[in-house]
């Protein structure tokens, strides 16, 4: 019962309130005027993906300048050419070839003849086998041949061969009287050789002859220079 009475009171109250609400309806104002949409400035301008300048361009492979240029094997000028047998150029004496080797092995001997006072000393030098160039031909050498002899401080170029007396180089030399009966240094030379071809450090110079044929000491014994008539020593 009480519930029924309560319901009636509620309905009465609702009826009383309804006209008042109709006379002054709460303005809803319609939809709320947004008064322009809030300017957001448009959609935020996205500048797009940040320009990174594109992918970083690799500089490409580092230029090494190409493979290091190897200069190649050091030029040594080729293999060293062996000098081969040494050719000794001819000694330029009077335009002749080198004649030194022609006298190797020759057994020389110095032989004096009578030495008369006031006269040159006459002598010969023995060369077994013949005197090269004057008596014995030398193959490939057609030049002039000149022999000279030094005795002490004196020299002579008056040397020659005499037909019929093979292997002997006859010479004559002017010597001071003080050379009589003394030992002197003797050396024999030929053009075309820069060194003596024969040396005798103790060549015996005879004493003056007092008359008659006599000879200086020598291994070959007494010998005289041939006379104009062709007589032999």
Residue pairs with C-beta under 8 A, 6 or more apart in sequence:
88 98
89 98
90 96
90 97
90 98
90 192
91 98
91 99
91 100
91 192
91 193
91 194
93 191
93 192
93 193
93 194
94 143
94 144
94 146
94 191
94 192
95 143
96 141
96 143
96 144
96 145
96 191
96 192
97 140
97 141
97 143
97 192
98 192
98 193
99 132
99 133
99 138
99 141
99 190
99 191
99 192
99 193
99 197
100 192
100 193
100 194
100 195
100 197
102 132
102 138
103 132
103 190
103 193
103 197
103 198
106 127
106 128
106 129
106 198
107 126
107 128
108 125
108 126
108 127
108 188
108 198
108 200
109 125
109 126
109 218
109 219
109 220
110 123
110 125
110 186
110 200
110 203
110 204
110 218
111 123
111 124
111 125
111 126
111 215
111 216
111 218
111 219
111 220
111 223
112 121
112 122
112 123
112 204
112 205
112 206
112 215
112 216
112 217
112 218
113 121
113 122
113 123
113 124
113 215
113 216
113 223
113 224
113 225
113 233
114 122
114 206
114 209
114 213
114 214
114 215
114 224
115 121
115 122
115 180
115 205
115 206
115 207
115 208
115 209
115 216
116 208
116 209
117 177
117 208
120 156
120 158
120 172
120 173
120 174
120 175
121 151
121 172
121 173
121 174
121 175
121 179
121 205
121 206
122 170
122 171
122 172
122 225
123 170
123 171
123 172
123 173
123 216
124 165
124 168
124 169
124 170
124 171
124 223
124 225
125 149
125 168
125 169
125 171
125 188
125 198
126 167
126 168
126 220
127 167
127 168
127 169
128 167
129 136
129 167
130 136
130 166
130 167
131 147
131 161
131 167
131 168
131 169
132 138
132 145
132 190
133 141
133 145
133 190
134 145
134 147
134 160
134 161
134 169
135 161
135 166
135 167
141 192
143 192
144 191
145 190
145 191
145 192
146 157
146 190
146 191
147 157
147 159
147 169
147 171
147 188
147 189
147 190
148 155
148 156
148 157
148 159
148 188
148 189
148 190
149 155
149 156
149 159
149 171
149 173
149 186
149 187
149 188
149 189
150 185
150 186
150 187
150 189
151 173
151 175
151 179
151 184
151 185
151 186
151 203
151 205
152 175
152 179
152 184
152 185
154 173
154 174
154 175
154 176
154 179
155 173
156 171
156 172
156 173
156 174
158 171
158 172
158 173
159 169
159 170
159 171
160 169
160 170
160 171
161 168
161 169
161 170
162 168
162 170
162 225
162 226
164 226
164 230
164 232
165 226
165 232
165 233
169 188
170 225
175 205
177 208
179 205
180 205
180 206
180 207
180 208
181 205
181 206
181 207
182 204
182 205
183 202
183 203
183 204
183 205
184 202
184 203
184 205
185 199
185 200
185 201
185 202
185 203
186 199
186 200
186 203
187 196
187 198
187 199
187 200
188 196
188 197
188 198
188 199
189 196
189 197
190 197
204 216
204 217
205 216
206 214
206 215
206 216
206 217
213 222
213 224
214 222
215 221
215 222
215 223
215 224
222 233
223 233
224 231
224 233
225 233
226 232
226 233
